[in-house]
Amino acid sequence: MTENSDAIQTRLLELSPEDLQRRLLQAVRRGASMEDIANLKESDVATPEAAIQALMDGNARFFGGQARRPDIGANERRAQIIGQTPYAAVLACSDSRVPVELVFDQGLGQLFVVRVAGNVVGESGLGTLEYAIRHLDVHLVMVMGHEGCGAVAAALLPEEKIAEEPEHLQSLIRRIQPSVENLPAIRDKKARMREAVINNVRQQVALLRRQTVIQEAEASGKIRVIGGYYEIGSGAVDFLVDEEDLAV
């Protein structure tokens, strides 16, 4: 007898990722449809707080060398054609050293990622995040900067150097400049760069929070908007969650 979607979901929700993969294969062999598989969701990622914890747990696995690197079989992969159910949206830098799904040890369909140099808020990225909130039911929006960000470093350059860059790159750099104009006097270059990147994260979070769709979703408790700083050298993400951490 073929199991229905509710029965399969009830049996699989509490399983570990390894057991889930095995049971998915068994369910397919028993006749579960692609739609049944597509309807399976993480049982404990249904609130903003749970989404934050899931990202923290995933990064802890990555940082500690215990990443599961979720890999899915052909049937589960094909089931993604029916629909996607990410629990978090991440605005991250395009830097090739910052693979968001790997950093948080997440598999296909779990994160909705927008990547642009300097993780800046622009019209296209904002529209993409609005789509995630309105149509994908994400519970979290994170802006994640990273160690040694070239776009932020460019925003610290003298004006004459910035003027040498192509038009659209100049425009992107100028979106970052307000974040780094009034940095405290920090002699250590690495520490100063970290402060600049984190300031930019805070600024982009503040910009997102002023947008109507995001503002309303956060006010209703549907989502939270947070920040993060990824250390390329260690693999660890510092989470900026509290209002004090996010204050511009």
C-alpha positions in Angstrom: 0.0 0.0 0.0 1.3 3.4 -0.9 1.8 5.8 2.0 0.2 9.2 1.8 2.2 12.5 2.3 1.1 13.1 5.9 2.1 9.6 6.9 5.5 9.9 5.3 6.1 13.3 6.8 5.1 12.2 10.3 7.5 9.4 10.2 10.5 11.4 8.8 10.4 14.7 10.6 12.3 13.6 13.7 15.0 11.7 11.9 18.7 12.7 11.7 19.9 13.8 8.2 21.5 10.4 7.7 18.4 8.4 8.7 16.3 10.8 6.6 18.3 10.1 3.5 17.9 6.3 4.1 14.2 6.6 4.8 13.6 8.8 1.8 15.0 6.0 -0.4 12.8 3.5 1.3 9.7 5.7 0.9 10.4 6.1 -2.8 10.7 2.3 -3.2 7.4 1.9 -1.5 5.7 4.3 -4.0 6.1 7.8 -2.5 5.6 10.4 -5.2 7.8 13.4 -6.0 5.2 15.6 -4.4 5.3 13.6 -1.2 9.1 14.1 -1.0 8.9 17.8 -1.9 6.5 18.3 1.0 9.0 17.1 3.6 10.4 20.0 5.7 12.7 20.5 8.7 10.4 20.1 11.7 12.4 22.4 13.9 12.9 25.4 11.5 9.5 27.0 11.8 10.4 30.3 13.6 13.0 33.0 13.4 14.7 31.7 16.5 14.9 28.2 15.2 16.3 29.5 11.9 19.1 31.3 13.7 19.9 28.2 15.7 19.9 26.0 12.6 22.5 28.4 11.0 24.6 28.5 14.2 24.5 24.7 14.5 25.5 24.3 10.8 28.4 26.7 11.1 29.5 25.0 14.3 29.7 21.7 12.3 31.6 23.4 9.5 34.0 25.2 11.8 34.6 22.0 13.8 35.3 19.9 10.8 32.2 17.8 11.3 30.2 19.1 8.4 27.6 16.7 7.0 27.7 18.4 3.6 24.1 17.3 3.0 24.0 15.3 -0.2 20.7 14.2 -1.6 19.7 11.3 -3.9 18.3 11.6 -7.4 14.7 11.4 -6.3 14.9 14.0 -3.6 16.8 16.3 -6.0 14.1 15.9 -8.7 11.4 16.6 -6.1 12.8 20.1 -5.8 11.3 20.8 -9.2 7.9 20.9 -7.6 8.8 23.7 -5.1 11.3 25.1 -2.7 11.0 25.7 1.0 14.0 27.6 2.3 13.9 28.7 5.9 16.3 31.6 5.7 17.4 34.2 3.1 21.1 35.3 3.2 22.4 38.5 1.5 26.1 37.7 1.1 29.2 38.8 -0.8 29.9 37.3 -4.2 33.5 36.5 -3.0 34.4 33.0 -4.2 35.8 32.2 -0.7 32.3 32.6 0.9 30.2 29.6 -0.2 27.1 30.3 1.9 25.6 26.8 1.9 28.9 25.2 2.8 29.6 27.7 5.6 26.3 26.9 7.2 26.4 23.2 6.2 23.1 23.3 4.5 21.7 21.3 1.6 19.7 22.1 -1.5 16.5 24.0 -0.9 17.3 25.2 2.7 18.8 28.6 2.0 17.7 31.4 -0.4 20.9 33.2 -1.2 21.5 36.7 -2.8 25.1 37.4 -3.6 26.6 40.8 -4.6 30.0 42.3 -4.0 30.1 43.9 -0.6 26.7 42.4 0.3 25.0 45.7 -0.4 21.3 46.4 -0.6 20.3 47.3 -4.2 17.0 47.2 -6.1 17.4 43.8 -7.6 18.6 42.2 -4.3 15.8 43.9 -2.4 13.2 42.6 -4.8 14.7 39.1 -4.5 14.5 39.3 -0.7 10.9 40.6 -0.9 10.1 37.6 -3.0 11.6 35.2 -0.4 9.5 36.8 2.3 6.2 37.1 0.4 6.3 33.8 -1.5 8.7 31.4 0.1 7.8 31.9 3.7 11.4 32.3 5.0 11.7 33.0 8.7 15.1 34.8 8.7 17.0 37.4 6.7 20.7 37.6 7.3 23.3 40.1 5.9 26.7 38.4 6.0 30.0 40.2 5.5 33.3 38.5 5.6 37.0 38.9 6.4 39.1 40.7 3.8 36.1 42.0 1.7 37.5 43.6 -1.4 34.5 45.8 -1.9 34.7 47.2 1.6 38.5 47.7 1.2 37.8 49.7 -2.0 35.4 52.0 -0.1 38.3 52.9 2.2 40.4 54.1 -0.8 41.0 57.8 -1.6 38.3 59.3 -3.9 40.8 59.6 -6.8 41.4 55.9 -6.7 37.7 55.1 -6.6 37.2 57.4 -9.6 39.4 55.2 -11.7 37.0 52.3 -11.4 34.2 51.5 -14.0 30.9 53.4 -13.6 28.9 50.6 -12.1 31.6 49.5 -9.8 31.9 53.0 -8.5 28.2 53.0 -7.8 28.5 49.9 -5.8 31.5 51.2 -3.8 29.6 54.4 -3.0 26.8 52.3 -1.4 29.4 51.1 1.1 31.1 54.4 1.8 28.7 55.7 4.4 29.5 52.7 6.5 33.2 53.4 6.7 33.4 57.2 6.8 33.5 57.6 10.5 35.5 54.5 11.7 37.2 54.8 15.1 40.9 55.3 15.1 42.2 51.7 14.9 45.9 51.3 14.2 45.8 47.5 13.6 44.9 47.2 9.9 43.2 43.8 10.3 41.1 45.0 13.2 40.2 48.2 11.3 39.1 46.2 8.3 37.0 43.9 10.4 35.3 47.0 11.9 34.6 48.4 8.5 33.0 45.1 7.3 30.8 44.8 10.4 29.8 48.5 10.1 28.8 47.8 6.5 26.7 44.8 7.6 25.0 46.9 10.2 24.3 49.6 7.6 22.8 47.1 5.1 20.6 45.6 7.9 19.4 49.1 8.7 18.6 49.7 5.1 16.6 46.5 4.8 14.7 47.2 7.9 13.5 50.5 6.4 11.8 48.7 3.5 8.1 48.3 3.9 7.8 44.5 3.2 10.7 43.6 5.5 9.6 46.1 8.1 6.1 44.7 8.3 7.2 41.1 8.3 9.7 41.7 11.1 7.1 43.8 13.1 4.6 40.9 12.9 7.2 38.4 14.1 7.2 36.4 10.8 10.9 37.1 10.3 14.0 38.5 12.0 16.7 40.5 10.3 20.2 39.8 11.6 23.9 40.2 10.6 26.9 38.0 10.4 30.7 38.2 9.9 32.5 35.2 8.3 36.1 34.6 9.1 37.6 33.0 6.1 40.7 31.8 8.0 38.8 30.0 10.8 35.5 29.2 9.1 33.5 30.7 12.0 30.6 33.1 11.7 30.1 35.8 14.3 26.3 36.4 14.6 25.0 39.9 15.1 21.6 39.2 16.6 20.9 41.6 19.4 19.8 45.2 18.8 23.0 46.4 20.5 25.1 44.3 18.0 23.1 45.8 15.0 23.0 49.4 16.1 24.4 51.7 13.4 
